[in-house]
Amino acid sequence: EYALPAVGTLEAYETAPRPAEVIRTADGWMLRTQHAGMIPLEGLHKPMAWILGRPAFTLQEMAAWHPQADEAALRRLLDRLTAAGMVRPRACT
């Protein structure tokens, strides 16, 4: 008999339909937004570009696509984006 591994609760997010772009500055990678200004990305420019290409995603999906990124750093990024109104938590159905 074969059983699939248990899956925990997914942490889902919606991406706000606001203009934003990932840019490189003298201070490192940043997210430039019209609404929240410049948001430092702390080297997480690839996950950020990935987020911008989706209307919704889960933290677990993002971590799987970017295994080089530390999960704690991804959570900090999501916290900053949530505070800036760029993403918001979404109930997973």
C-alpha angles and dihedrals in degrees: 000000000000125000127188116236116262114263119214126218113303118231103220129190137186120218115230114238092239126131112258139149138191111239136175116232135175086268094053135262117346139176109233113206134172092220105041103022118222119354117192113233100198092218094314095115094126095053089045093052088048091053092050090057094059136067090209139002144162128244088236092054091048091049090050092051092047107037091161090066119087112241091228090055091049090051091050089051091051090048091054092046091048091050089050092050093244095119134014133197115262131197112250113228 
